[in-house]
Amino acid sequence: MGVHEDRSILAAGERVLLVDAKERRYLITLRTGASFHTHVGIVDHDDLIGVPEGSTVLGSTGRGSWWYAPPCPTRC
């Protein structure tokens, strides 16, 4: 089994939970061509679509790192 085979691949239309370095949480719905803006920069949804959940991504300023996973459906 490969390293990524046990993780879901994020897709457009999916709700995901972004968590920043200070453990602040942001629930977003992934949309092709959209972006998420914060004080630490911009995260393009296209950078999240197609990658395994639990991966990390840097904001546009390079200051913030994010990890993400689909939220628990019973808590959203």
C-alpha positions in Angstrom: 0.0 0.0 0.0 1.4 3.4 -1.0 1.7 6.3 1.5 -1.3 8.2 0.2 -3.7 5.3 -0.5 -5.4 5.5 2.8 -6.3 9.2 2.6 -9.0 10.9 0.6 -8.3 13.2 -2.3 -9.9 16.6 -1.9 -12.4 17.6 -4.6 -14.3 20.7 -5.7 -17.6 21.0 -3.8 -16.2 19.3 -0.7 -16.4 21.1 2.7 -13.0 21.1 4.4 -11.7 22.4 7.7 -8.6 24.6 7.4 -6.5 24.8 10.6 -3.7 27.4 11.0 -0.6 27.4 13.1 -2.5 28.9 16.0 -5.2 26.2 15.7 -7.8 28.6 14.4 -10.4 26.7 12.4 -12.1 27.8 9.1 -14.7 25.7 7.4 -14.8 26.3 3.6 -16.4 24.7 0.6 -13.8 24.1 -2.2 -14.6 25.8 -5.5 -12.5 25.9 -8.6 -11.0 29.3 -9.1 -11.9 30.6 -5.6 -9.6 31.7 -2.8 -9.7 32.0 1.0 -8.3 35.3 2.4 -6.8 35.9 5.9 -4.3 38.2 7.5 -1.5 35.7 6.7 -2.3 35.6 3.0 -4.4 33.9 0.4 -4.9 30.2 -0.1 -6.2 29.3 -3.5 -8.8 26.5 -3.5 -7.1 25.1 -6.6 -4.0 24.5 -4.4 -6.2 22.2 -2.2 -8.2 20.4 -4.9 -6.7 17.1 -5.9 -4.3 16.6 -3.0 -4.7 14.2 -0.1 -6.5 15.3 3.0 -4.1 16.2 5.8 -1.5 17.8 3.5 -0.1 21.3 4.2 -0.1 24.4 2.1 1.4 27.8 2.5 -0.5 31.1 2.2 0.5 33.5 -0.5 2.8 35.4 1.9 4.6 32.2 2.9 3.9 33.1 6.6 1.0 30.8 7.3 0.9 27.1 6.9 -2.4 25.2 6.9 -3.5 21.6 7.2 -6.9 20.5 6.2 -9.3 17.6 6.3 -13.0 17.0 5.7 -14.9 18.0 8.8 -16.8 15.6 10.9 -20.3 15.6 9.5 -21.9 15.3 13.0 -20.2 18.5 14.2 -20.8 20.9 11.2 
